[in-house]
Amino acid sequence: MLVTLKTLLRTLVLPPTGPLLLAFLGAWLLGTRAAGFRRRAGVVLLAGGLGTLWLLSLSPVADALWRASERAPVLDLTSATGAQAIVILGGGGARLRAPDYGGEAAASDELLERLAYGAYLARRTGLPVLTTGTAAEAQAMRTTLERDFGVPVRWSESHSRDTFENAEFSAPLLRAAGVTRILLVTHSNHAYRAAREFEACGLTVVPAPVGVWVPPPPSAQRYLPNAAALRRSTEALYELLGELARRALAALHLRRHTP
């Protein structure tokens, strides 16, 4: 129930839906031939909704938000000393029965980036791999790692629907194998919040973020709205708000791990 509510709120609040709803409300107020306060409110809502959508679609704004959400340092492999396993988080979805892979499962672009980095770390460290995500993601992650990267999956957790459940369901598998220190692979904007969830389950976490922001080359096109920037803005805002929500839910004992 809580996961469904969170998904609904995410859709309604974050771009593009959130700003568009404000703009539609403003347009509706103006369309009713309102006067005085209602008319001014309509203008503010319409301009605010469209203006917010425009700003969040600009690459410099998206970059600033993404950098604000990146709070985990880039992995230094020397800090991986003592780690006993690599945990790769699902995310971004999967393609089941992908025709270009002969009907086998395949990872989406975001998930594939995590798997590629996880495979790189597995080869460099020789550590066993745990994958965690939905049933579809778990199938695609195992298939992709073993088929395309030649990296075996020691543990596969396939019941989690969000980061809280990634940690909640993965920790018992790791503890049963005597694993207490992990390398946690996920995207850079998600790594800080994900690490806090796994630490709350009693594990020692070394974040291994992928997709770390790098300065782009100067270009006038960066100041034109584009869909890629809007997507990055949305993901960064989700993580910034998600960390606040995680703290609030834990403080209120509404969603809290028991190590």
C-alpha positions in Angstrom: 0.0 0.0 0.0 2.8 2.4 0.9 4.7 1.6 -2.3 1.6 2.2 -4.4 1.0 5.5 -2.6 4.6 6.6 -3.1 4.4 5.8 -6.8 1.2 7.8 -7.2 2.6 10.8 -5.3 5.8 10.6 -7.4 3.7 10.8 -10.6 1.5 13.6 -9.4 4.1 15.8 -7.8 7.3 15.5 -10.0 7.7 16.8 -13.5 6.2 16.7 -16.0 2.8 16.0 -14.3 3.2 18.3 -11.3 4.0 21.5 -13.3 1.4 20.6 -15.9 -1.3 20.2 -13.3 -0.5 23.7 -12.0 -0.6 25.1 -15.5 -3.9 23.4 -16.2 -5.4 24.7 -13.0 -4.3 28.2 -13.8 -5.7 27.9 -17.3 -9.0 26.6 -15.9 -9.2 29.6 -13.5 -8.6 32.0 -16.4 -11.1 30.2 -18.5 -13.8 30.8 -16.0 -13.6 34.5 -16.6 -12.5 35.0 -13.0 -11.7 38.4 -11.7 -9.6 39.8 -8.9 -7.7 37.3 -6.8 -8.9 34.3 -8.8 -7.6 35.8 -12.0 -4.2 36.7 -10.5 -4.0 33.2 -9.0 -4.7 31.7 -12.5 -2.0 33.8 -14.1 0.5 32.8 -11.4 -0.3 29.1 -11.6 -0.2 29.0 -15.4 3.1 31.0 -15.6 4.6 29.1 -12.7 3.7 25.6 -14.0 5.0 26.3 -17.6 8.0 28.3 -16.3 9.0 25.4 -13.9 8.7 22.9 -16.7 10.8 25.1 -19.0 13.5 25.6 -16.4 13.7 21.9 -15.5 14.1 21.1 -19.2 17.3 23.1 -19.4 20.6 21.2 -19.1 22.3 23.6 -16.7 19.4 23.3 -14.3 19.4 19.5 -14.6 23.1 19.4 -14.0 22.8 21.5 -10.9 20.1 19.3 -9.4 21.9 16.1 -10.3 25.1 17.3 -8.6 23.1 18.3 -5.5 21.8 14.7 -5.4 25.2 13.1 -5.7 26.3 12.8 -2.1 28.3 9.5 -2.3 32.0 9.7 -3.4 33.3 7.9 -6.5 34.6 4.5 -5.5 38.3 4.2 -4.9 39.1 0.5 -5.3 41.5 0.7 -2.4 38.6 1.4 -0.1 37.0 -1.9 -1.3 39.4 -3.8 0.9 37.5 -6.1 3.2 34.3 -6.1 1.1 32.8 -9.5 0.8 30.2 -9.1 -1.9 28.9 -6.8 -4.6 25.3 -5.8 -4.5 23.7 -4.4 -7.7 20.4 -2.7 -7.4 17.7 -3.0 -10.0 16.1 0.1 -11.5 14.9 1.4 -14.8 13.0 -1.7 -15.8 13.8 -4.7 -18.0 12.8 -6.2 -21.3 11.4 -9.7 -21.1 11.4 -11.8 -24.2 13.4 -9.2 -26.1 13.2 -10.1 -29.8 16.7 -8.8 -30.5 18.1 -11.2 -27.9 16.3 -14.2 -29.3 13.4 -13.9 -26.9 15.6 -13.8 -23.8 15.5 -11.2 -21.1 17.5 -8.0 -21.5 18.3 -5.0 -19.3 17.1 -1.5 -20.0 19.6 1.3 -20.6 19.8 2.5 -17.0 19.9 -1.0 -15.6 22.5 -2.1 -18.1 24.8 0.7 -16.9 24.6 -0.6 -13.4 25.3 -4.1 -14.6 28.2 -3.1 -16.7 29.9 -1.4 -13.7 29.0 -4.3 -11.4 30.6 -6.7 -13.8 33.7 -4.5 -14.0 34.0 -4.5 -10.2 33.4 -8.2 -10.0 36.3 -8.8 -12.4 38.6 -6.4 -10.6 37.8 -7.8 -7.1 36.7 -11.4 -7.6 33.8 -10.8 -5.2 30.5 -12.7 -5.5 27.5 -10.8 -6.8 24.0 -10.3 -5.5 21.3 -8.7 -7.6 18.1 -7.3 -6.2 15.0 -5.9 -7.9 11.6 -6.9 -9.2 11.0 -10.4 -10.7 11.5 -9.0 -14.2 14.6 -7.0 -13.2 16.1 -10.0 -11.4 15.7 -12.2 -14.4 17.1 -9.6 -16.8 20.0 -8.9 -14.4 21.0 -12.5 -14.0 20.7 -13.3 -17.7 22.6 -10.1 -18.8 25.5 -10.6 -16.3 26.0 -14.3 -17.1 25.3 -14.2 -20.9 26.9 -10.9 -21.8 29.5 -10.3 -19.2 30.4 -13.8 -18.1 29.9 -12.9 -14.4 28.0 -15.5 -12.3 25.3 -14.3 -9.9 25.6 -15.9 -6.5 22.4 -14.5 -5.0 19.3 -13.2 -6.8 16.6 -11.3 -4.8 13.5 -10.9 -6.9 10.7 -9.6 -4.6 11.6 -6.0 -3.9 9.7 -3.0 -5.4 11.8 -0.1 -4.0 15.1 0.7 -2.3 13.7 0.0 1.2 12.8 -3.5 0.1 16.1 -4.0 -1.8 17.8 -3.7 1.6 15.1 -5.5 3.7 15.1 -8.6 1.5 18.8 -8.7 0.5 20.3 -8.4 4.0 19.1 -11.8 5.2 20.7 -13.5 2.2 24.0 -11.8 2.8 24.0 -12.4 6.6 23.3 -16.1 6.0 26.5 -16.2 3.9 28.5 -14.4 6.6 28.6 -11.2 4.5 28.7 -7.9 6.5 30.6 -5.5 4.2 29.4 -4.8 0.6 30.1 -2.7 -2.4 26.7 -1.2 -3.4 26.3 -0.5 -7.1 23.6 2.0 -8.2 23.4 5.4 -9.9 25.3 8.3 -8.4 22.2 10.3 -7.5 20.7 7.2 -5.7 23.8 5.9 -4.0 23.6 8.0 -0.8 20.0 7.0 0.0 20.5 3.4 -1.0 23.6 3.2 1.3 21.6 4.5 4.3 18.9 1.8 3.7 21.4 -1.0 3.7 23.3 0.4 6.7 20.1 0.5 8.6 19.9 -3.3 8.0 23.2 -3.7 9.9 25.6 -3.9 6.9 28.7 -1.9 6.3 28.4 -0.2 2.9 31.0 1.1 0.5 29.0 3.0 -2.2 30.0 2.2 -5.8 28.1 4.9 -7.8 27.8 4.8 -11.6 26.8 7.6 -14.0 28.7 10.2 -12.0 28.3 13.7 -13.5 31.1 15.0 -15.6 31.3 18.6 -17.0 29.8 18.7 -20.5 31.5 20.7 -23.4 30.2 24.2 -23.8 27.3 24.5 -26.2 24.5 27.0 -26.9 22.1 24.1 -27.3 22.4 23.3 -23.6 20.2 26.4 -23.0 17.3 25.0 -25.0 14.7 22.8 -23.4 15.2 19.1 -24.1 13.6 15.8 -22.9 16.9 14.3 -21.5 17.4 17.3 -19.2 13.8 17.1 -17.9 14.3 13.4 -17.2 17.5 14.0 -15.2 15.9 16.9 -13.3 13.0 14.6 -12.4 15.3 11.8 -11.2 17.4 14.2 -9.1 14.4 15.8 -7.5 13.0 12.3 -6.7 16.2 11.4 -4.9 16.4 14.7 -3.0 12.8 14.4 -1.9 13.2 10.7 -1.3 15.9 11.2 1.2 13.7 13.6 3.2 10.9 11.1 3.1 13.2 8.2 4.2 14.2 10.2 7.2 10.7 11.2 8.1 9.3 7.7 7.8 12.1 6.3 9.9 11.7 9.0 12.6 8.0 8.3 12.8 8.6 4.5 12.9 6.3 4.1 9.8 9.0 2.4 7.7 12.1 1.4 9.6 14.6 -1.5 9.4 15.4 -3.8 12.2 19.1 -4.7 12.0 
